[in-house]
Amino acid sequence: MSFFGKSAEKAIRPVKRLQGRVRFPGDKSISHRYAMLAAIAEGKSEVHFYSDAADCQSTLGCLERLGVAIWRRGSTVTIEGAGQEGLKAPSMDLDAGNSGSTMRMLAGILAAQPFRSRLTGDASLSRRPMKRIAEPLACMGARIQMREGGLPPLEIEGAKLSPIRYQMPVASAQVKTAVLLAGLFAEGATEVTEPAPTRDHTEIALEQMGASIGRHGKTIRVEGRARLQGQKFYVPGDISSAAFFVAAGLMVLGSELTLEKVGLNPTRTALLDLVAGMGGRVKVMDAEMLNGELIGDVRVESSALRGGEIPREKVPALIDELPVLAVLGTQTDEGLTFHGAEELRVKESDRIAAVAENLRRMGAEVAEFPDGLRLAGRQKLRGAEIQTYADHRVAMAFAIAGLVAEGVTTLRDPDSVRISFPGFFGALERVAR
């Protein structure tokens, strides 16, 4: 069946069931990190199944402007490492597009360079806060200028960096990574202490490439002046993209989906743990380790979910999945509530407001808080016109909502899915029955 409309919008119709196997693009978070680390390593790195998301292409574009040689062949990216001293002063702005990951993490590398650089982005990225990375990098010796309110663009005057011990005020894997990457260039050990655990792809990749990493409780330590060695990497399927199909498979009656070769890093599987605890039938199969990352298949079957409240301490690990979890919450027995997600207010859109508004358009009962939402359970959704606000996760979450709604759901500006999952609608169509 087809539920596609014209390019400016997409019409989503309810389906009888979802059945089949789904492959996902390479994990965005891991792709960013492999590319950046390969750029400052010695020797060539091959990154297989590199994400085709627009965000990850922005990272490659920035690295090329820094003089890094990069070859693309299908989903394989080969990067000639420049080493710690080999990056070149860019002759133009480094355009991060819509990618906060590119801007925040690359800033950690640029902070140590003997030249000035300017990181820019699109209108959405230009509204996202960057003070959280500028402060620790300034403590290490870099000079960073921003617009009022700590907003991009970032003008970075690199310097010889000093190691620091940094206590993060808010859990953020991007901030942690920026500081650790800067720490690679400092003389001595840099330590970062997290208020709550975040994804640890940076630490894993650094160890794979030869850096000395220490972990003690919530503190991560990196020894400076590490000589990273180029590697052959295989990027797992993006579990954040798979999350939309997990929710769809659970919601649509009679569904059976197998999500192939997705990353199962324990810092990224909070969604699977949460829905399993609510009664969801999700099963991990054929798990194996690859480049220090756990990968495997996930089997999802339609399930009656209890719902409930997401513990506040679990929210940081679910931040990307909360929009689709809100949709899923309307179909649970008890509904769903979460707090502690004020970070959603400063993503590509104000995701709390966008999700609340669009669910109300679909007839749902929603309570909105400064830091979260409460969704009543057992709600019947109806088709509506959805404003995606050019936010990929809002667009995909409401495409999933449209599968169980009565009537047609129309997504405005659906092309935002290219930011993370260009093949999203095609994959959804292939398993729809």
C-alpha positions in Angstrom: 0.0 0.0 0.0 1.1 3.6 -0.3 0.5 6.5 2.0 2.6 9.1 0.3 1.4 12.5 -0.7 3.0 15.3 -2.6 6.5 16.5 -1.6 5.4 19.4 0.6 3.4 17.0 2.7 2.8 13.3 3.3 -0.5 11.6 3.9 -0.4 8.8 6.4 -3.3 6.4 6.6 -4.1 3.7 9.2 -2.7 0.2 8.5 -4.0 -3.2 9.4 -0.7 -4.4 10.7 3.1 -4.1 10.3 5.2 -7.1 9.3 8.7 -7.7 8.0 12.3 -6.8 8.5 13.8 -3.3 8.7 17.4 -2.2 8.2 18.4 1.2 9.5 21.0 3.8 8.6 24.3 3.7 10.5 24.0 5.2 14.0 24.2 9.0 13.8 26.0 9.4 17.2 28.6 6.8 16.4 29.1 8.0 12.8 29.9 11.6 14.0 32.4 10.3 16.5 34.2 7.9 14.2 34.7 10.6 11.6 36.0 13.2 14.0 38.4 10.8 15.7 39.6 9.4 12.3 40.4 12.9 11.2 42.9 13.5 14.1 44.2 9.9 14.0 47.4 8.7 12.2 46.8 6.6 9.1 43.6 5.7 7.2 40.3 4.7 8.7 37.5 2.9 6.9 34.0 3.6 8.3 31.5 1.1 7.0 27.8 1.8 7.1 28.4 5.5 7.8 25.1 7.3 8.4 23.5 8.8 5.3 21.8 11.3 7.5 22.2 15.0 6.6 23.7 15.7 10.0 26.5 13.2 9.5 27.2 14.6 6.1 27.6 18.0 7.7 30.4 16.6 9.9 32.2 15.2 6.8 31.9 18.6 5.1 33.4 20.4 8.0 36.3 18.0 8.2 37.0 18.4 4.5 37.2 22.2 5.0 39.8 21.6 7.7 41.9 19.8 5.1 41.0 16.2 5.8 41.0 13.9 2.8 37.8 11.9 2.6 36.5 9.4 0.1 33.0 8.2 -0.2 31.9 4.9 -1.8 28.3 3.9 -1.1 28.0 3.7 2.7 31.7 3.4 3.2 33.7 6.5 4.1 37.6 6.4 4.0 39.3 9.1 6.0 43.0 9.9 5.8 44.0 11.0 9.4 45.8 14.3 9.7 47.1 13.5 13.2 46.9 16.0 16.1 48.9 18.7 14.3 47.6 18.2 10.8 44.3 20.1 10.5 44.4 23.2 8.3 42.9 26.6 8.9 39.6 26.7 7.0 39.2 29.3 4.3 35.5 29.6 4.9 32.9 29.0 7.6 32.4 25.5 8.9 28.7 24.8 8.2 27.2 22.3 10.7 23.8 22.6 9.0 21.2 21.3 11.4 23.6 19.3 13.5 24.1 20.2 17.1 26.4 17.2 17.4 28.7 18.5 14.8 28.9 22.0 16.3 29.3 21.0 19.9 31.7 18.0 19.5 33.9 19.5 16.7 34.3 22.6 19.0 36.4 20.4 21.3 38.9 19.7 18.5 38.9 23.3 17.2 39.6 24.7 20.7 43.1 23.2 20.5 44.0 24.3 16.9 46.6 27.1 16.2 44.1 29.0 14.1 40.7 30.8 14.2 37.6 29.0 12.9 33.9 29.9 12.7 31.2 27.3 13.1 27.8 28.2 11.7 24.5 26.4 11.1 21.0 26.7 9.8 18.2 28.8 11.4 17.2 26.0 13.7 20.8 25.3 15.0 21.4 29.1 15.4 18.7 29.1 18.1 20.3 26.3 20.1 22.4 27.0 23.3 26.2 26.6 23.0 27.3 28.2 26.3 27.4 24.7 27.8 30.4 23.8 25.7 32.0 27.2 25.6 32.5 27.4 29.3 34.6 24.3 29.9 36.6 24.9 26.7 37.3 28.4 27.8 38.5 27.0 31.2 41.0 24.9 29.2 42.3 28.0 27.4 40.3 28.5 24.2 38.7 31.8 23.4 35.1 31.4 22.1 32.8 34.2 21.0 29.0 33.7 20.5 25.9 35.8 20.0 24.0 37.1 23.0 22.5 34.3 24.9 25.3 31.9 24.0 23.9 31.2 20.5 25.8 30.3 17.3 27.7 31.1 15.3 30.8 30.1 17.3 34.1 31.9 16.6 36.9 29.8 18.1 40.4 31.0 18.7 42.3 27.9 19.4 45.1 27.7 22.0 47.4 25.4 23.9 45.0 23.7 26.2 45.4 22.8 29.9 43.7 19.8 31.4 40.7 20.3 33.7 38.4 18.4 36.0 35.0 19.3 34.9 31.8 18.7 36.8 28.9 18.8 34.2 25.9 20.7 35.5 23.6 18.9 33.1 24.0 15.4 31.6 25.0 15.7 28.0 27.0 13.3 25.9 27.8 16.1 23.4 29.3 18.3 26.1 31.2 15.3 27.6 32.6 14.5 24.2 33.7 18.1 23.5 35.7 18.2 26.7 37.2 14.8 26.2 38.2 15.6 22.6 39.8 18.8 23.8 41.5 16.8 26.5 43.3 14.7 23.9 45.4 17.8 23.0 46.2 18.9 26.6 49.3 17.9 28.5 48.1 15.7 31.4 44.7 14.1 32.2 41.3 15.6 31.7 38.4 14.4 33.8 34.6 14.8 33.2 32.1 14.0 35.9 28.5 13.4 34.8 25.4 14.0 36.9 23.8 11.0 35.2 25.3 8.4 32.7 25.1 9.4 29.0 26.0 7.5 25.9 29.6 6.4 26.0 30.4 5.9 22.3 33.3 8.4 22.5 35.0 6.6 25.3 34.6 3.2 23.5 36.0 4.6 20.2 38.9 6.3 21.9 39.9 3.0 23.5 39.6 1.2 20.2 42.0 3.8 18.7 44.6 3.6 21.4 43.8 6.3 23.9 44.0 5.8 27.6 40.6 6.0 29.2 39.7 5.6 32.8 36.3 5.3 34.4 35.5 5.6 38.1 31.8 6.0 39.1 30.5 8.9 37.1 33.9 10.3 36.2 35.6 9.6 32.8 39.4 10.4 32.5 41.4 10.8 29.3 45.1 11.1 29.0 46.3 13.9 26.8 48.6 13.8 23.8 47.3 10.3 22.8 48.4 9.1 19.4 45.2 7.7 17.9 45.6 5.0 15.2 43.3 4.7 12.2 40.9 1.7 12.3 38.4 -0.2 10.3 35.0 0.5 11.8 31.5 -0.9 11.3 28.7 1.4 12.4 25.6 -0.3 14.0 22.1 0.5 12.8 20.7 3.6 14.6 18.6 2.5 17.5 17.2 6.1 17.8 15.7 5.6 14.3 14.7 2.1 15.2 12.7 3.5 18.2 9.9 4.7 15.9 9.5 1.2 14.6 9.6 -0.3 18.1 6.7 2.0 19.0 4.8 1.3 15.8 5.2 -2.5 16.2 3.9 -2.3 19.8 0.9 -0.1 18.9 -0.5 -1.6 15.7 -2.4 -4.8 16.4 -1.1 -8.0 14.8 2.3 -6.5 14.1 5.6 -8.5 14.0 8.8 -6.7 13.1 12.4 -7.6 13.2 14.8 -4.6 13.4 18.1 -5.7 12.0 21.7 -5.1 13.3 20.9 -2.2 15.6 23.2 -0.8 18.2 22.5 -2.2 21.6 25.0 -0.2 23.7 23.5 -0.3 27.2 23.5 3.5 27.4 21.1 3.6 24.4 18.6 0.8 25.2 16.6 2.6 27.8 13.6 2.5 25.5 13.7 -1.3 25.2 14.0 -1.6 29.0 11.1 0.8 29.5 8.6 -0.8 27.2 9.5 -4.3 28.3 8.8 -3.2 31.9 5.4 -2.0 30.7 4.5 -5.4 29.2 5.9 -4.9 25.7 7.0 -7.9 23.8 10.5 -7.0 22.6 13.3 -9.5 22.3 17.0 -9.1 21.5 18.4 -11.8 19.2 21.9 -12.7 17.8 23.8 -10.1 19.8 27.5 -9.7 19.2 30.3 -7.2 19.9 31.8 -5.2 17.0 34.4 -2.4 17.6 33.5 -2.4 21.3 29.8 -1.8 20.5 27.1 -4.4 21.1 24.8 -5.0 18.0 21.9 -7.4 17.3 18.4 -7.8 16.0 15.3 -6.7 18.0 12.0 -8.6 17.6 8.9 -6.5 18.3 5.3 -7.8 18.5 2.1 -5.8 19.2 1.4 -5.6 22.9 -0.9 -4.3 25.5 1.2 -1.8 27.5 0.5 -0.6 31.1 2.0 2.8 30.8 2.9 4.8 33.9 5.5 7.4 34.9 9.0 7.5 33.5 11.4 7.9 36.5 13.1 11.3 36.3 16.6 9.8 36.4 15.8 7.7 33.3 14.8 10.7 31.2 18.3 11.8 30.0 18.8 8.4 28.4 15.4 8.6 26.6 15.6 12.2 25.4 15.6 11.4 21.7 12.8 8.9 22.1 10.4 11.0 24.2 8.4 12.4 21.2 7.4 8.9 20.0 7.0 7.6 23.6 4.4 10.4 24.1 2.5 9.1 21.1 2.8 5.5 22.4 1.6 6.7 25.8 -1.8 7.6 24.4 -2.3 3.9 23.5 -1.3 2.4 26.9 -3.7 1.4 29.7 -2.6 4.0 32.2 -1.2 6.7 30.0 2.3 8.1 30.3 3.9 10.9 32.3 7.4 12.3 32.3 9.3 15.2 33.9 12.9 16.4 33.8 12.9 16.8 30.0 13.4 20.6 29.8 16.2 19.9 27.3 13.4 19.1 24.8 12.5 22.8 24.7 15.8 23.7 22.9 16.1 20.9 20.4 15.4 21.4 16.6 12.1 22.7 17.8 10.4 23.0 21.2 9.5 19.4 21.2 7.4 19.5 24.3 5.1 22.2 22.8 5.1 20.6 19.3 4.1 17.1 20.6 1.4 18.6 22.9 0.0 20.7 20.1 -0.1 18.0 17.5 -1.6 15.4 19.9 -4.3 17.8 20.7 -5.0 18.3 17.0 -5.5 14.5 16.9 -8.0 14.8 19.7 -5.8 13.6 22.5 -5.9 14.7 26.2 -2.5 16.2 27.0 -1.2 18.1 30.0 1.9 20.2 29.3 4.5 21.1 31.9 7.7 23.2 31.7 9.7 20.0 31.7 7.4 17.3 30.5 4.0 15.9 29.5 1.2 13.8 30.9 -0.8 11.7 28.4 -4.0 10.0 29.2 -4.2 6.4 28.2 -6.5 4.4 25.9 -7.2 7.4 23.6 -8.6 7.3 20.1 -6.6 9.4 17.8 -8.1 11.0 14.7 -6.3 12.1 11.6 -5.2 15.8 11.5 -2.9 18.2 9.8 0.4 18.0 11.7 3.0 20.8 12.0 6.4 19.2 12.1 8.3 22.5 12.7 11.0 21.0 10.4 11.9 18.7 13.2 12.7 15.1 12.1 11.7 13.5 15.3 8.4 15.3 15.5 7.7 14.3 11.8 8.5 10.6 12.4 6.7 10.4 15.7 3.4 11.7 14.1 3.9 9.4 11.1 3.7 6.6 13.6 0.6 8.2 15.3 -1.1 8.3 11.9 -0.8 4.5 11.6 -3.4 4.1 14.5 -5.5 7.2 13.9 -8.9 7.3 12.3 -8.7 8.9 8.9 -5.8 10.6 7.2 -3.0 12.3 9.0 -1.1 14.9 6.9 2.4 15.9 7.8 3.6 19.3 6.8 7.3 19.6 5.9 8.0 15.9 6.1 11.4 16.2 4.4 13.0 17.0 7.7 13.3 13.2 8.2 16.4 13.5 6.0 18.2 15.0 9.0 18.5 11.5 10.6 16.7 8.9 8.5 16.3 9.7 4.8 14.7 6.3 4.0 12.1 6.5 6.8 9.0 6.7 4.8 10.1 4.0 2.4 11.0 1.7 5.2 7.6 2.3 6.8 5.8 1.6 3.5 7.6 -1.7 3.0 6.3 -3.2 6.3 2.8 -1.7 6.1 0.0 -4.2 5.4 
